[in-house]
């Protein structure tokens, strides 16, 4: 109960601190999602040129196009919430407040809250911050090391294992992320997000995605828990597409389309994929 209250307090504090950094009036410059959308179009156009010139084959073109769209959709999930806002604050400061501060608070509580003898009072401190203080990158690496150590020290500390899995996933340490997600699953955790993330890591690690792939199996488990899980629908549709089961791919992607905001970049990407599907079916 206490840690829940502390968590809520931290959430309120983070929102209060970050809000002024990211909330501005509608900006005059393009938002990040618009830039990503144009970049996606440019990259796909370049692939088209390579295809026409015979540099790559059609299968390579389709695989590369879907990989680009997958990356775009992953970044679009949060941006689509309010794409008209543009962050003007210091990105490192936002990172520090949003990630470093809450994680640090969590481990301080875990250490001090459960072991009062570890409290060091100001008068007893012999070290001081200064120009030689550790950099933000070193702090993040140190916290990752601490997360890993805490998780590995207690196989039943599922909060630490989930934090470790998500951190390694974001850092693209797929081997480590697979190990952490597997541990959570072996411990009986049933969560659509974890299943979908596990599928994503497996697909990224293998470099291929088919209906026979373990990644697809985990998307089905995720969709059983949450039929509207967007990441699972996207991965499942992609697996069906690569397997040339266009009817199944259409089923997954049409469902995903109903969950997206009409006119959003993500919506347009999926709509374009469905149009491409129709061309593939017509060409058969």
C-alpha positions as CSV (number, residue, x, y, z in Angstrom):
1,X,0.0,0.0,0.0
2,X,2.8,2.4,1.0
3,X,4.7,1.9,-2.3
4,X,1.5,2.5,-4.2
5,X,1.0,5.8,-2.5
6,X,4.6,6.8,-3.1
7,X,4.2,5.8,-6.7
8,X,1.2,8.1,-7.1
9,X,3.0,10.9,-5.4
10,X,6.0,10.4,-7.8
11,X,3.6,10.4,-10.8
12,X,2.0,13.7,-9.7
13,X,5.4,15.2,-9.2
14,X,6.8,14.0,-12.5
15,X,3.7,15.4,-14.4
16,X,3.9,18.7,-12.5
17,X,7.6,19.0,-13.4
18,X,7.5,17.8,-17.0
19,X,4.3,19.6,-18.0
20,X,5.9,23.0,-18.4
21,X,8.8,21.5,-20.4
22,X,6.6,19.8,-23.0
23,X,3.5,21.9,-23.0
24,X,3.6,24.9,-25.4
25,X,1.1,26.5,-27.7
26,X,0.9,25.0,-31.1
27,X,4.3,25.4,-32.7
28,X,5.3,26.8,-36.0
29,X,7.7,23.9,-36.8
30,X,6.7,20.4,-37.8
31,X,6.1,18.0,-35.0
32,X,8.2,14.9,-34.6
33,X,5.6,12.6,-36.0
34,X,5.2,14.6,-39.2
35,X,9.0,14.5,-39.6
36,X,9.0,10.8,-39.1
37,X,6.2,10.4,-41.6
38,X,8.0,12.3,-44.3
39,X,11.2,10.3,-43.5
40,X,9.2,7.1,-43.9
41,X,7.9,8.2,-47.3
42,X,11.4,9.2,-48.4
43,X,12.9,5.8,-47.3
44,X,10.1,3.9,-49.0
45,X,10.6,6.0,-52.2
46,X,14.3,5.1,-52.1
47,X,13.4,1.4,-51.8
48,X,11.2,1.8,-54.8
49,X,14.0,3.3,-56.8
50,X,16.3,0.3,-55.8
51,X,13.5,-2.1,-56.8
52,X,13.1,-0.4,-60.3
53,X,16.9,-0.5,-60.8
54,X,17.1,-4.1,-59.9
55,X,19.3,-3.5,-56.8
56,X,16.9,-5.4,-54.7
57,X,14.2,-8.0,-55.4
58,X,10.5,-7.7,-54.7
59,X,10.6,-9.8,-51.6
60,X,13.5,-7.7,-50.2
61,X,11.5,-4.6,-51.0
62,X,8.4,-5.8,-49.2
63,X,10.4,-7.0,-46.2
64,X,12.3,-3.7,-45.9
65,X,9.1,-1.6,-46.4
66,X,7.3,-3.5,-43.6
67,X,10.2,-3.2,-41.3
68,X,10.3,0.6,-41.9
69,X,6.5,0.8,-41.2
70,X,6.9,-1.3,-38.1
71,X,9.5,1.0,-36.7
72,X,7.3,4.0,-37.6
73,X,4.2,2.6,-35.9
74,X,6.1,1.9,-32.7
75,X,7.2,5.5,-32.5
76,X,3.7,6.7,-33.5
77,X,1.8,5.1,-30.6
78,X,2.6,7.9,-28.2
79,X,2.9,10.7,-30.7
80,X,-0.7,10.2,-32.0
81,X,-2.1,11.0,-28.6
82,X,-1.5,14.7,-29.3
83,X,0.6,15.3,-32.4
84,X,0.0,19.0,-32.4
85,X,2.2,19.6,-29.3
86,X,5.9,20.0,-29.7
87,X,8.4,19.7,-26.8
88,X,10.6,22.7,-26.5
89,X,12.3,21.8,-23.2
90,X,15.7,20.4,-22.7
91,X,15.5,16.7,-23.7
92,X,18.1,15.6,-21.2
93,X,16.2,17.3,-18.4
94,X,13.0,15.6,-19.5
95,X,14.9,12.3,-19.6
96,X,16.3,12.9,-16.2
97,X,12.9,13.7,-14.7
98,X,10.8,11.1,-16.5
99,X,13.2,8.2,-16.2
100,X,16.1,8.8,-13.9
101,X,14.2,10.4,-11.0
102,X,11.4,7.8,-10.7
103,X,13.8,4.8,-11.0
104,X,16.2,6.3,-8.5
105,X,13.3,7.0,-6.1
106,X,12.2,3.4,-6.5
107,X,15.6,1.9,-5.6
108,X,16.1,4.4,-2.8
109,X,12.8,3.2,-1.3
110,X,13.7,-0.4,-1.8
111,X,17.0,0.1,-0.1
112,X,16.2,2.6,2.6
113,X,12.6,1.8,3.1
114,X,13.4,-1.8,3.9
115,X,16.7,-1.2,5.7
116,X,16.7,2.0,7.9
117,X,20.3,1.3,8.9
118,X,21.5,2.3,5.5
119,X,20.3,5.9,5.9
120,X,23.2,8.3,5.6
121,X,22.6,11.7,7.1
122,X,23.9,14.9,5.5
123,X,26.3,15.5,8.4
124,X,27.9,12.1,7.8
125,X,28.4,12.5,4.1
126,X,32.0,12.9,2.9
127,X,31.4,13.1,-0.8
128,X,30.2,16.2,-2.6
129,X,29.0,16.8,-6.1
130,X,31.1,18.9,-8.3
131,X,32.5,19.3,-11.8
132,X,33.7,15.6,-11.7
133,X,30.2,14.2,-10.9
134,X,29.1,11.2,-13.0
135,X,27.5,12.0,-16.3
136,X,23.9,11.2,-17.1
137,X,24.9,8.3,-19.3
138,X,26.9,6.8,-16.5
139,X,23.9,7.2,-14.1
140,X,21.7,5.4,-16.5
141,X,24.2,2.6,-16.9
142,X,24.7,2.4,-13.2
143,X,20.9,2.1,-12.7
144,X,20.6,-0.5,-15.4
145,X,23.3,-2.5,-13.5
146,X,21.4,-2.0,-10.3
147,X,18.2,-3.2,-11.9
148,X,19.9,-6.2,-13.3
149,X,21.5,-7.0,-10.0
150,X,18.3,-6.7,-8.0
151,X,16.3,-8.8,-10.5
152,X,18.9,-11.6,-10.6
153,X,19.2,-11.5,-6.8
154,X,15.5,-12.3,-6.3
155,X,13.7,-14.4,-9.0
156,X,10.4,-13.5,-7.4
157,X,10.9,-9.7,-7.7
158,X,8.7,-9.4,-10.8
159,X,8.6,-5.6,-10.7
160,X,12.4,-5.5,-11.2
161,X,12.3,-8.2,-13.8
162,X,9.7,-6.3,-15.8
163,X,11.7,-3.1,-15.5
164,X,14.8,-4.9,-16.7
165,X,13.0,-6.5,-19.6
166,X,11.5,-3.2,-20.8
167,X,14.8,-1.4,-20.4
168,X,16.8,-4.0,-22.3
169,X,14.1,-4.0,-25.0
170,X,14.3,-0.3,-25.5
171,X,18.2,-0.5,-25.6
172,X,17.8,-3.2,-28.2
173,X,19.7,-5.8,-26.1
174,X,17.4,-8.5,-27.5
175,X,19.2,-11.4,-25.9
176,X,18.9,-9.9,-22.5
177,X,15.3,-8.8,-23.1
178,X,14.3,-12.3,-24.2
179,X,15.8,-13.7,-21.0
180,X,14.0,-11.2,-18.8
181,X,10.6,-11.6,-20.6
182,X,11.0,-15.4,-20.5
183,X,11.6,-15.3,-16.8
184,X,8.4,-13.3,-16.3
185,X,6.4,-15.8,-18.4
186,X,8.0,-18.7,-16.6
187,X,6.9,-17.2,-13.3
188,X,3.3,-17.2,-14.5
189,X,2.8,-13.6,-15.5
190,X,-0.1,-13.2,-17.8
191,X,-0.1,-9.8,-19.4
192,X,-0.9,-8.8,-23.0
193,X,1.8,-6.1,-23.1
194,X,4.5,-8.5,-21.9
195,X,3.4,-11.1,-24.5
196,X,3.3,-8.6,-27.3
197,X,6.7,-7.1,-26.3
198,X,8.1,-10.6,-26.1
199,X,6.8,-11.3,-29.6
200,X,8.4,-8.1,-30.9
201,X,11.8,-9.0,-29.3
202,X,11.7,-12.5,-30.8
203,X,10.9,-11.1,-34.2
204,X,13.6,-8.5,-34.0
205,X,16.1,-11.1,-32.8
206,X,15.3,-13.6,-35.5
207,X,15.1,-11.1,-38.3
208,X,12.2,-12.9,-39.8
209,X,8.5,-13.3,-39.1
210,X,6.1,-16.0,-40.3
211,X,3.0,-17.7,-39.0
212,X,5.2,-20.6,-37.9
213,X,7.4,-18.2,-35.9
214,X,7.3,-18.2,-32.1
215,X,6.7,-14.5,-32.3
216,X,3.3,-15.1,-34.0
217,X,2.3,-17.6,-31.3
218,X,2.9,-14.9,-28.6
219,X,0.8,-12.3,-30.5
220,X,-2.1,-14.8,-30.3
221,X,-1.6,-15.2,-26.6
222,X,-1.6,-11.4,-26.2
223,X,-4.7,-11.0,-28.4
224,X,-6.5,-13.7,-26.3
225,X,-6.0,-11.5,-23.3
226,X,-6.7,-8.2,-25.2
227,X,-8.2,-8.6,-28.7
228,X,-7.6,-4.9,-29.3
229,X,-3.9,-4.9,-28.6
230,X,-2.4,-2.7,-31.4
231,X,1.1,-4.0,-31.3
232,X,0.0,-7.6,-31.3
233,X,-2.4,-7.0,-34.2
234,X,0.4,-5.3,-36.2
235,X,2.9,-8.1,-35.6
236,X,0.3,-10.8,-36.3
237,X,-0.7,-9.1,-39.6
238,X,2.9,-8.8,-40.6
239,X,3.5,-12.5,-39.9
240,X,0.5,-13.4,-42.0
241,X,1.7,-11.1,-44.9
242,X,5.2,-12.6,-44.9
243,X,3.5,-16.0,-45.0
244,X,1.4,-14.8,-48.0
245,X,-1.8,-15.5,-46.1
246,X,-3.3,-12.2,-47.3
247,X,-6.7,-13.0,-46.0
248,X,-5.5,-13.4,-42.4
249,X,-3.2,-10.3,-42.7
250,X,-6.2,-8.3,-43.9
251,X,-8.2,-9.5,-41.0
252,X,-5.6,-8.4,-38.4
253,X,-4.9,-5.0,-40.1
254,X,-8.5,-4.1,-40.7
255,X,-9.1,-4.7,-37.0
256,X,-6.1,-2.5,-36.2
257,X,-7.4,0.2,-38.5
258,X,-10.7,0.5,-36.5
259,X,-8.6,1.3,-33.4
260,X,-6.6,4.1,-34.9
261,X,-7.6,7.7,-35.3
262,X,-8.8,8.3,-38.9
263,X,-6.4,10.6,-40.7
264,X,-3.5,9.9,-38.3
265,X,-0.1,8.8,-39.7
266,X,-0.5,5.4,-38.2
267,X,-4.0,5.1,-39.8
268,X,-2.7,6.0,-43.2
269,X,0.2,3.5,-43.0
270,X,-2.2,0.6,-42.2
271,X,-4.7,1.9,-44.8
272,X,-1.8,1.9,-47.4
273,X,-0.9,-1.7,-46.3
274,X,-4.4,-2.9,-46.9
275,X,-4.4,-1.3,-50.3
276,X,-1.1,-3.0,-51.1
277,X,-2.7,-6.3,-49.9
278,X,-5.5,-5.9,-52.4
279,X,-3.0,-5.4,-55.2
280,X,-1.2,-8.6,-54.1
281,X,-4.4,-10.5,-54.1
282,X,-5.4,-9.2,-57.5
283,X,-2.1,-10.1,-59.0
284,X,-2.4,-13.8,-58.0
